[in-house]
Amino acid sequence: MMTWTAYEQGSTVGKKGREGGVIRVDDEYTGAARIILEQDCLRAPYAITSSVYGYMLHTRFLADDETAQYALDEMKAMLAEIVDLIPAEGDPDESARMDAVDEAVESFMRQFP
């Protein structure tokens, strides 16, 4: 089950984001991933910036609210899957799990250009 919570107790919502828009959603997953939805950005009406700390940072630009909301939900699910693949320190399958993380990140980038 995915457990996303408001980043910094929601204190960033309503502020200006890195893409120049107003932050509408800023959520974090288990302290390992973050996703931000901005509206009225400089380059596009909507932007979703997603990150898995230490592994990836990716921004996607979208044209309308409905598409942005749908994309946000899809991206959250896939980000959670990536985080859940990250091996714990000393994991005996660390190498194989890191290969799976790399593949999942590449898949994420292809699925959400």
The first five atom37 places (N, CA, C, CB, O) and aatype in JSON, in Angstrom:
{
  "aatype": [12, 12, 16, 17, 16, 0, 18, 6, 5, 7, 15, 16, 19, 7, 11, 11, 7, 1, 6, 7, 7, 19, 9, 1, 19, 3, 3, 6, 18, 16, 7, 0, 0, 1, 9, 9, 10, 6, 5, 3, 4, 10, 1, 0, 14, 18, 0, 9, 16, 15, 15, 19, 18, 7, 18, 12, 10, 8, 16, 1, 13, 10, 0, 3, 3, 6, 16, 0, 5, 18, 0, 10, 3, 6, 12, 11, 0, 12, 10, 0, 6, 9, 19, 3, 10, 9, 14, 0, 6, 7, 3, 14, 3, 6, 15, 0, 1, 12, 3, 0, 19, 3, 6, 0, 19, 6, 15, 13, 12, 1, 5, 13, 14],
  "atom_mask": [
    [1, 1, 1, 1, 1],
    [1, 1, 1, 1, 1],
    [1, 1, 1, 1, 1],
    [1, 1, 1, 1, 1],
    [1, 1, 1, 1, 1],
    [1, 1, 1, 1, 1],
    [1, 1, 1, 1, 1],
    [1, 1, 1, 1, 1],
    [1, 1, 1, 1, 1],
    [1, 1, 1, 0, 1],
    [1, 1, 1, 1, 1],
    [1, 1, 1, 1, 1],
    [1, 1, 1, 1, 1],
    [1, 1, 1, 0, 1],
    [1, 1, 1, 1, 1],
    [1, 1, 1, 1, 1],
    [1, 1, 1, 0, 1],
    [1, 1, 1, 1, 1],
    [1, 1, 1, 1, 1],
    [1, 1, 1, 0, 1],
    [1, 1, 1, 0, 1],
    [1, 1, 1, 1, 1],
    [1, 1, 1, 1, 1],
    [1, 1, 1, 1, 1],
    [1, 1, 1, 1, 1],
    [1, 1, 1, 1, 1],
    [1, 1, 1, 1, 1],
    [1, 1, 1, 1, 1],
    [1, 1, 1, 1, 1],
    [1, 1, 1, 1, 1],
    [1, 1, 1, 0, 1],
    [1, 1, 1, 1, 1],
    [1, 1, 1, 1, 1],
    [1, 1, 1, 1, 1],
    [1, 1, 1, 1, 1],
    [1, 1, 1, 1, 1],
    [1, 1, 1, 1, 1],
    [1, 1, 1, 1, 1],
    [1, 1, 1, 1, 1],
    [1, 1, 1, 1, 1],
    [1, 1, 1, 1, 1],
    [1, 1, 1, 1, 1],
    [1, 1, 1, 1, 1],
    [1, 1, 1, 1, 1],
    [1, 1, 1, 1, 1],
    [1, 1, 1, 1, 1],
    [1, 1, 1, 1, 1],
    [1, 1, 1, 1, 1],
    [1, 1, 1, 1, 1],
    [1, 1, 1, 1, 1],
    [1, 1, 1, 1, 1],
    [1, 1, 1, 1, 1],
    [1, 1, 1, 1, 1],
    [1, 1, 1, 0, 1],
    [1, 1, 1, 1, 1],
    [1, 1, 1, 1, 1],
    [1, 1, 1, 1, 1],
    [1, 1, 1, 1, 1],
    [1, 1, 1, 1, 1],
    [1, 1, 1, 1, 1],
    [1, 1, 1, 1, 1],
    [1, 1, 1, 1, 1],
    [1, 1, 1, 1, 1],
    [1, 1, 1, 1, 1],
    [1, 1, 1, 1, 1],
    [1, 1, 1, 1, 1],
    [1, 1, 1, 1, 1],
    [1, 1, 1, 1, 1],
    [1, 1, 1, 1, 1],
    [1, 1, 1, 1, 1],
    [1, 1, 1, 1, 1],
    [1, 1, 1, 1, 1],
    [1, 1, 1, 1, 1],
    [1, 1, 1, 1, 1],
    [1, 1, 1, 1, 1],
    [1, 1, 1, 1, 1],
    [1, 1, 1, 1, 1],
    [1, 1, 1, 1, 1],
    [1, 1, 1, 1, 1],
    [1, 1, 1, 1, 1],
    [1, 1, 1, 1, 1],
    [1, 1, 1, 1, 1],
    [1, 1, 1, 1, 1],
    [1, 1, 1, 1, 1],
    [1, 1, 1, 1, 1],
    [1, 1, 1, 1, 1],
    [1, 1, 1, 1, 1],
    [1, 1, 1, 1, 1],
    [1, 1, 1, 1, 1],
    [1, 1, 1, 0, 1],
    [1, 1, 1, 1, 1],
    [1, 1, 1, 1, 1],
    [1, 1, 1, 1, 1],
    [1, 1, 1, 1, 1],
    [1, 1, 1, 1, 1],
    [1, 1, 1, 1, 1],
    [1, 1, 1, 1, 1],
    [1, 1, 1, 1, 1],
    [1, 1, 1, 1, 1],
    [1, 1, 1, 1, 1],
    [1, 1, 1, 1, 1],
    [1, 1, 1, 1, 1],
    [1, 1, 1, 1, 1],
    [1, 1, 1, 1, 1],
    [1, 1, 1, 1, 1],
    [1, 1, 1, 1, 1],
    [1, 1, 1, 1, 1],
    [1, 1, 1, 1, 1],
    [1, 1, 1, 1, 1],
    [1, 1, 1, 1, 1],
    [1, 1, 1, 1, 1],
    [1, 1, 1, 1, 1],
    [1, 1, 1, 1, 1]
  ],
  "atom_positions": [
    [[0.83, -1.19, 0.0], [0.0, 0.0, 0.0], [0.88, 1.25, 0.0], [-0.95, 0.0, 1.22], [1.83, 1.36, 0.78]],
    [[0.55, 2.19, -0.87], [1.32, 3.43, -0.97], [0.97, 4.36, 0.19], [1.06, 4.12, -2.32], [-0.2, 4.55, 0.52]],
    [[2.0, 4.95, 0.79], [1.79, 5.93, 1.85], [2.46, 7.24, 1.46], [2.34, 5.4, 3.2], [3.64, 7.45, 1.72]],
    [[1.7, 8.09, 0.83], [2.17, 9.41, 0.47], [1.65, 10.39, 1.5], [1.71, 9.81, -0.96], [0.49, 10.31, 1.91]],
    [[2.5, 11.33, 1.92], [2.09, 12.36, 2.87], [2.51, 13.72, 2.33], [2.7, 12.1, 4.27], [3.41, 13.83, 1.5]],
    [[1.85, 14.75, 2.81], [2.18, 16.11, 2.4], [3.6, 16.44, 2.84], [1.16, 17.13, 3.0], [3.97, 16.27, 4.0]],
    [[4.39, 16.93, 1.89], [5.77, 17.32, 2.17], [5.77, 18.52, 3.11], [6.54, 17.64, 0.86], [5.04, 19.49, 2.89]],
    [[6.58, 18.46, 4.16], [6.68, 19.53, 5.16], [5.3, 20.0, 5.63], [7.46, 20.72, 4.59], [5.03, 21.2, 5.73]],
    [[4.43, 19.03, 5.9], [3.07, 19.28, 6.38], [2.27, 20.22, 5.47], [3.13, 19.87, 7.77], [1.38, 20.93, 5.94]],
    [[2.59, 20.21, 4.18], [1.83, 21.01, 3.22], [2.24, 22.46, 3.15], [0.0, 0.0, 0.0], [1.56, 23.27, 2.5]],
    [[3.34, 22.82, 3.79], [3.74, 24.23, 3.85], [4.17, 24.79, 2.49], [4.87, 24.4, 4.84], [4.23, 26.01, 2.33]],
    [[4.47, 23.93, 1.53], [4.91, 24.42, 0.22], [3.75, 24.66, -0.75], [5.88, 23.42, -0.4], [3.92, 25.34, -1.76]],
    [[2.58, 24.11, -0.44], [1.41, 24.27, -1.31], [1.02, 25.75, -1.37], [0.21, 23.39, -0.81], [0.92, 26.42, -0.34]],
    [[0.81, 26.23, -2.59], [0.47, 27.64, -2.8], [1.67, 28.52, -3.07], [0.0, 0.0, 0.0], [1.52, 29.68, -3.47]],
    [[2.86, 27.99, -2.86], [4.07, 28.76, -3.13], [4.54, 28.53, -4.56], [5.19, 28.38, -2.14], [4.04, 27.64, -5.26]],
    [[5.49, 29.34, -4.99], [6.05, 29.22, -6.34], [7.0, 28.03, -6.39], [6.79, 30.53, -6.75], [7.84, 27.84, -5.51]],
    [[6.85, 27.21, -7.44], [7.68, 26.03, -7.62], [8.86, 26.29, -8.53], [0.0, 0.0, 0.0], [9.03, 27.4, -9.04]],
    [[9.67, 25.26, -8.75], [10.89, 25.39, -9.56], [10.59, 25.65, -11.03], [11.73, 24.15, -9.43], [11.46, 26.14, -11.75]],
    [[9.37, 25.33, -11.49], [8.99, 25.59, -12.89], [8.22, 26.9, -13.04], [8.14, 24.45, -13.42], [7.68, 27.19, -14.11]],
    [[8.19, 27.69, -11.97], [7.57, 29.01, -12.03], [6.08, 29.03, -11.79], [0.0, 0.0, 0.0], [5.45, 30.08, -11.87]],
    [[5.49, 27.87, -11.51], [4.06, 27.79, -11.27], [3.73, 27.75, -9.79], [0.0, 0.0, 0.0], [4.62, 27.76, -8.93]],
    [[2.45, 27.69, -9.51], [1.97, 27.6, -8.14], [1.86, 26.11, -7.78], [0.59, 28.33, -7.96], [1.25, 25.33, -8.5]],
    [[2.46, 25.74, -6.66], [2.43, 24.33, -6.22], [1.03, 23.99, -5.73], [3.48, 24.08, -5.1], [0.5, 24.62, -4.82]],
    [[0.44, 22.97, -6.37], [-0.89, 22.48, -5.97], [-0.79, 21.21, -5.14], [-1.75, 22.23, -7.2], [-1.59, 20.99, -4.23]],
    [[0.2, 20.38, -5.44], [0.43, 19.13, -4.7], [1.92, 19.0, -4.48], [-0.15, 17.89, -5.47], [2.71, 19.21, -5.39]],
    [[2.31, 18.64, -3.27], [3.71, 18.37, -2.95], [3.72, 17.24, -1.93], [4.46, 19.65, -2.39], [3.55, 17.47, -0.73]],
    [[3.91, 16.02, -2.41], [3.81, 14.83, -1.56], [5.12, 14.06, -1.54], [2.68, 13.92, -2.04], [5.91, 14.11, -2.49]],
    [[5.34, 13.35, -0.43], [6.54, 12.55, -0.25], [6.15, 11.12, 0.1], [7.45, 13.16, 0.86], [5.16, 10.88, 0.8]],
    [[6.93, 10.17, -0.39], [6.7, 8.75, -0.14], [7.81, 8.2, 0.74], [6.62, 7.96, -1.47], [8.97, 8.15, 0.34]],
    [[7.46, 7.8, 1.92], [8.36, 7.17, 2.91], [9.73, 7.83, 3.02], [8.55, 5.73, 2.55], [10.72, 7.14, 3.27]],
    [[9.8, 9.12, 2.85], [11.06, 9.83, 2.98], [12.06, 9.52, 1.89], [0.0, 0.0, 0.0], [13.25, 9.82, 2.03]],
    [[11.59, 8.9, 0.78], [12.52, 8.48, -0.27], [12.17, 9.02, -1.66], [12.55, 6.98, -0.32], [13.01, 8.97, -2.56]],
    [[10.96, 9.54, -1.84], [10.55, 10.07, -3.14], [9.64, 11.27, -2.91], [9.83, 8.97, -4.0], [9.01, 11.41, -1.86]],
    [[9.58, 12.12, -3.92], [8.75, 13.32, -3.83], [8.16, 13.61, -5.2], [9.58, 14.54, -3.33], [8.78, 13.36, -6.23]],
    [[6.92, 14.13, -5.19], [6.26, 14.51, -6.43], [5.55, 15.85, -6.22], [5.26, 13.41, -6.9], [4.87, 16.05, -5.21]],
    [[5.73, 16.75, -7.18], [5.19, 18.11, -7.06], [4.4, 18.43, -8.34], [6.34, 19.16, -6.84], [4.9, 18.25, -9.45]],
    [[3.18, 18.89, -8.16], [2.35, 19.35, -9.27], [2.24, 20.86, -9.18], [0.93, 18.68, -9.24], [1.82, 21.42, -8.17]],
    [[2.64, 21.53, -10.27], [2.54, 22.98, -10.36], [1.56, 23.36, -11.46], [3.92, 23.62, -10.63], [1.42, 22.66, -12.46]],
    [[0.89, 24.48, -11.26], [-0.05, 25.02, -12.25], [0.42, 26.4, -12.67], [-1.51, 25.08, -11.68], [1.02, 27.14, -11.88]],
    [[0.13, 26.75, -13.94], [0.5, 28.06, -14.5], [2.01, 28.26, -14.5], [-0.18, 29.19, -13.71], [2.52, 29.28, -14.02]],
    [[2.71, 27.29, -15.03], [4.17, 27.32, -15.1], [4.65, 28.23, -16.23], [4.73, 25.91, -15.29], [3.85, 28.69, -17.04]],
    [[5.93, 28.48, -16.27], [6.51, 29.33, -17.29], [6.49, 28.68, -18.67], [7.93, 29.7, -16.92], [6.25, 29.36, -19.67]],
    [[6.75, 27.35, -18.74], [6.86, 26.65, -20.02], [5.59, 25.95, -20.45], [7.97, 25.66, -19.96], [5.44, 25.63, -21.63]],
    [[4.68, 25.68, -19.54], [3.46, 24.93, -19.85], [2.43, 25.21, -18.76], [3.75, 23.39, -19.96], [2.78, 25.7, -17.69]],
    [[1.17, 24.9, -19.03], [0.15, 25.12, -18.01], [0.39, 24.32, -16.72], [-1.19, 24.77, -18.57], [0.1, 24.8, -15.62]],
    [[0.92, 23.08, -16.85], [1.16, 22.22, -15.69], [2.52, 21.56, -15.8], [0.05, 21.15, -15.56], [3.0, 21.29, -16.89]],
    [[3.13, 21.31, -14.65], [4.38, 20.56, -14.59], [4.32, 19.62, -13.4], [5.61, 21.52, -14.48], [3.8, 19.96, -12.33]],
    [[4.85, 18.43, -13.6], [4.99, 17.47, -12.51], [6.48, 17.15, -12.4], [4.12, 16.16, -12.74], [7.09, 16.64, -13.34]],
    [[7.05, 17.47, -11.25], [8.44, 17.15, -10.98], [8.46, 16.01, -9.99], [9.23, 18.39, -10.44], [7.86, 16.08, -8.92]],
    [[9.17, 14.94, -10.36], [9.24, 13.76, -9.5], [10.69, 13.42, -9.22], [8.51, 12.57, -10.14], [11.56, 13.64, -10.06]],
    [[10.93, 12.89, -8.04], [12.28, 12.49, -7.7], [12.26, 11.27, -6.78], [13.04, 13.64, -7.03], [11.36, 11.1, -5.96]],
    [[13.28, 10.45, -6.96], [13.6, 9.4, -6.0], [14.97, 9.83, -5.49], [13.6, 7.91, -6.66], [15.95, 9.85, -6.24]],
    [[15.03, 10.17, -4.22], [16.24, 10.77, -3.67], [17.47, 9.92, -3.95], [16.08, 10.98, -2.17], [17.52, 8.74, -3.61]],
    [[18.47, 10.56, -4.58], [19.72, 9.89, -4.89], [19.72, 9.09, -6.17], [0.0, 0.0, 0.0], [20.75, 8.53, -6.55]],
    [[18.56, 9.02, -6.86], [18.46, 8.19, -8.06], [17.99, 8.94, -9.3], [17.54, 7.06, -7.79], [18.5, 8.69, -10.39]],
    [[17.02, 9.84, -9.16], [16.49, 10.5, -10.35], [15.76, 11.78, -9.98], [15.56, 9.57, -11.11], [15.26, 11.94, -8.87]],
    [[15.72, 12.69, -10.95], [14.91, 13.9, -10.9], [14.37, 14.08, -12.3], [15.75, 15.18, -10.4], [15.13, 14.1, -13.27]],
    [[13.05, 14.22, -12.42], [12.43, 14.25, -13.74], [11.24, 15.21, -13.72], [11.97, 12.83, -14.18], [10.44, 15.2, -12.79]],
    [[11.13, 16.05, -14.76], [9.99, 16.97, -14.88], [9.24, 16.67, -16.16], [10.46, 18.45, -14.84], [9.84, 16.46, -17.23]],
    [[7.94, 16.64, -16.04], [7.04, 16.39, -17.17], [6.09, 17.58, -17.3], [6.24, 15.05, -16.99], [5.56, 18.06, -16.3]],
    [[5.87, 18.05, -18.52], [5.0, 19.2, -18.76], [3.7, 18.73, -19.39], [5.7, 20.25, -19.66], [3.71, 17.88, -20.28]],
    [[2.58, 19.3, -18.93], [1.26, 18.87, -19.38], [0.39, 20.08, -19.7], [0.58, 17.99, -18.32], [0.61, 21.18, -19.21]],
    [[-0.62, 19.84, -20.55], [-1.43, 20.93, -21.07], [-2.71, 21.22, -20.3], [-1.78, 20.64, -22.47], [-3.2, 22.35, -20.34]],
    [[-3.26, 20.22, -19.59], [-4.55, 20.46, -18.93], [-4.64, 19.77, -17.58], [-5.69, 20.0, -19.81], [-3.87, 18.85, -17.28]],
    [[-5.59, 20.23, -16.77], [-5.74, 19.76, -15.4], [-6.1, 18.27, -15.34], [-6.81, 20.57, -14.68], [-5.53, 17.54, -14.54]],
    [[-7.01, 17.83, -16.16], [-7.44, 16.43, -16.12], [-6.27, 15.49, -16.41], [-8.57, 16.18, -17.13], [-6.07, 14.5, -15.71]],
    [[-5.51, 15.8, -17.43], [-4.34, 14.98, -17.77], [-3.31, 15.02, -16.65], [-3.71, 15.47, -19.1], [-2.71, 14.0, -16.31]],
    [[-3.1, 16.19, -16.07], [-2.13, 16.34, -14.98], [-2.54, 15.5, -13.77], [-1.99, 17.82, -14.58], [-1.69, 14.84, -13.16]],
    [[-3.82, 15.53, -13.42], [-4.28, 14.75, -12.26], [-4.12, 13.25, -12.5], [-5.76, 15.07, -11.95], [-3.69, 12.52, -11.62]],
    [[-4.47, 12.8, -13.69], [-4.33, 11.39, -14.04], [-2.86, 10.99, -14.02], [-4.95, 11.12, -15.43], [-2.5, 9.94, -13.48]],
    [[-2.0, 11.81, -14.62], [-0.57, 11.54, -14.65], [0.02, 11.5, -13.25], [0.16, 12.58, -15.5], [0.87, 10.66, -12.95]],
    [[-0.42, 12.4, -12.4], [0.08, 12.45, -11.03], [-0.16, 11.11, -10.33], [-0.59, 13.59, -10.24], [0.74, 10.58, -9.69]],
    [[-1.36, 10.58, -10.45], [-1.68, 9.29, -9.81], [-0.85, 8.15, -10.38], [-3.16, 8.98, -9.97], [-0.34, 7.31, -9.64]],
    [[-0.72, 8.11, -11.71], [0.1, 7.07, -12.35], [1.56, 7.16, -11.93], [-0.01, 7.17, -13.88], [2.21, 6.15, -11.64]],
    [[2.07, 8.37, -11.9], [3.48, 8.57, -11.56], [3.74, 8.22, -10.1], [3.89, 10.01, -11.84], [4.78, 7.65, -9.78]],
    [[2.82, 8.56, -9.21], [2.98, 8.2, -7.8], [3.11, 6.7, -7.63], [1.79, 8.73, -6.98], [3.97, 6.22, -6.89]],
    [[2.25, 5.95, -8.32], [2.28, 4.49, -8.2], [3.63, 3.94, -8.66], [1.14, 3.87, -9.02], [4.2, 3.07, -8.0]],
    [[4.13, 4.44, -9.78], [5.39, 3.92, -10.3], [6.58, 4.37, -9.44], [5.59, 4.37, -11.74], [7.54, 3.61, -9.28]],
    [[6.54, 5.58, -8.91], [7.6, 6.03, -8.01], [7.66, 5.16, -6.77], [7.39, 7.51, -7.61], [8.74, 4.8, -6.3]],
    [[6.5, 4.81, -6.22], [6.45, 3.94, -5.05], [7.07, 2.58, -5.36], [5.01, 3.76, -4.55], [7.78, 2.01, -4.54]],
    [[6.79, 2.06, -6.55], [7.37, 0.78, -6.96], [8.9, 0.87, -7.02], [6.82, 0.35, -8.33], [9.6, -0.05, -6.58]],
    [[9.41, 1.97, -7.55], [10.86, 2.16, -7.63], [11.46, 2.18, -6.22], [11.2, 3.47, -8.38], [12.43, 1.48, -5.95]],
    [[10.88, 2.98, -5.34], [11.39, 3.08, -3.97], [11.37, 1.72, -3.29], [10.55, 4.09, -3.16], [12.32, 1.35, -2.59]],
    [[10.31, 0.97, -3.5], [10.19, -0.33, -2.84], [11.21, -1.35, -3.36], [8.8, -0.88, -3.04], [11.45, -2.36, -2.71]],
    [[11.81, -1.08, -4.52], [12.86, -1.95, -5.06], [14.24, -1.67, -4.46], [12.93, -1.79, -6.56], [15.12, -2.53, -4.49]],
    [[14.42, -0.48, -3.92], [15.74, -0.09, -3.41], [16.13, -1.02, -2.26], [15.74, 1.4, -2.94], [15.39, -1.18, -1.29]],
    [[17.32, -1.64, -2.39], [17.72, -2.6, -1.36], [18.13, -1.93, -0.05], [18.87, -3.45, -1.86], [18.62, -0.8, -0.04]],
    [[17.91, -2.65, 1.03], [18.39, -2.18, 2.32], [19.9, -2.38, 2.37], [17.68, -2.94, 3.49], [20.45, -3.2, 1.65]],
    [[20.55, -1.63, 3.22], [22.0, -1.77, 3.37], [22.33, -3.19, 3.81], [22.55, -0.74, 4.38], [21.73, -3.72, 4.75]],
    [[23.28, -3.81, 3.13], [23.68, -5.17, 3.46], [22.8, -6.25, 2.87], [0.0, 0.0, 0.0], [22.98, -7.43, 3.17]],
    [[21.85, -5.87, 2.04], [20.96, -6.85, 1.4], [21.81, -7.8, 0.56], [19.88, -6.13, 0.5], [22.6, -7.34, -0.26]],
    [[21.66, -9.12, 0.74], [22.47, -10.06, -0.03], [22.19, -10.01, -1.54], [22.23, -11.46, 0.47], [23.02, -10.43, -2.34]],
    [[21.03, -9.51, -1.92], [20.66, -9.38, -3.34], [20.83, -7.94, -3.83], [19.23, -9.84, -3.56], [20.17, -7.53, -4.79]],
    [[21.7, -7.19, -3.17], [21.83, -5.76, -3.48], [22.11, -5.5, -4.95], [22.92, -5.16, -2.63], [21.48, -4.62, -5.54]],
    [[23.03, -6.21, -5.55], [23.39, -5.97, -6.94], [22.2, -6.2, -7.87], [24.55, -6.88, -7.35], [21.91, -5.37, -8.73]],
    [[21.51, -7.31, -7.69], [20.35, -7.61, -8.53], [19.24, -6.59, -8.31], [19.83, -9.03, -8.24], [18.58, -6.17, -9.26]],
    [[19.04, -6.19, -7.07], [17.99, -5.2, -6.77], [18.34, -3.84, -7.37], [17.79, -5.08, -5.24], [17.45, -3.13, -7.84]],
    [[19.62, -3.47, -7.35], [20.02, -2.19, -7.94], [19.82, -2.23, -9.46], [21.5, -1.87, -7.6], [19.44, -1.22, -10.05]],
    [[20.07, -3.38, -10.08], [19.79, -3.51, -11.51], [18.3, -3.3, -11.77], [20.24, -4.89, -12.03], [17.92, -2.66, -12.75]],
    [[17.46, -3.84, -10.89], [16.01, -3.69, -11.03], [15.6, -2.23, -10.84], [15.26, -4.58, -10.01], [14.71, -1.74, -11.53]],
    [[16.25, -1.52, -9.91], [15.98, -0.09, -9.7], [16.34, 0.68, -10.96], [16.78, 0.46, -8.48], [15.56, 1.51, -11.43]],
    [[17.52, 0.42, -11.51], [17.95, 1.11, -12.74], [16.96, 0.88, -13.88], [19.35, 0.63, -13.15], [16.6, 1.81, -14.6]],
    [[16.52, -0.36, -14.04], [15.54, -0.68, -15.09], [14.22, 0.04, -14.84], [15.31, -2.2, -15.16], [13.6, 0.54, -15.78]],
    [[13.78, 0.09, -13.59], [12.51, 0.75, -13.25], [12.59, 2.26, -13.51], [12.14, 0.49, -11.79], [11.63, 2.85, -13.98]],
    [[13.73, 2.86, -13.21], [13.92, 4.3, -13.46], [13.87, 4.57, -14.97], [15.27, 4.8, -12.85], [13.23, 5.51, -15.41]],
    [[14.55, 3.74, -15.75], [14.53, 3.9, -17.2], [13.11, 3.74, -17.74], [15.47, 2.87, -17.86], [12.7, 4.5, -18.62]],
    [[12.39, 2.78, -17.23], [11.0, 2.57, -17.65], [10.13, 3.77, -17.3], [10.43, 1.29, -16.99], [9.28, 4.19, -18.09]],
    [[10.33, 4.33, -16.12], [9.6, 5.52, -15.68], [9.83, 6.67, -16.66], [10.03, 5.93, -14.25], [8.88, 7.34, -17.08]],
    [[11.08, 6.89, -17.02], [11.42, 7.98, -17.93], [10.78, 7.8, -19.3], [12.94, 8.09, -18.07], [10.33, 8.76, -19.93]],
    [[10.74, 6.55, -19.76], [10.1, 6.27, -21.07], [8.58, 6.45, -20.98], [10.43, 4.83, -21.54], [7.97, 7.01, -21.89]],
    [[7.99, 5.98, -19.9], [6.53, 6.03, -19.77], [6.03, 7.46, -19.54], [6.08, 5.14, -18.63], [4.91, 7.79, -19.94]],
    [[6.84, 8.28, -18.9], [6.41, 9.64, -18.58], [7.4, 10.67, -19.13], [6.26, 9.81, -17.04], [8.14, 11.31, -18.38]],
    [[7.41, 10.81, -20.47], [8.38, 11.74, -21.09], [8.07, 13.2, -20.77], [8.38, 11.56, -22.61], [8.79, 14.1, -21.21]]
  ]
}
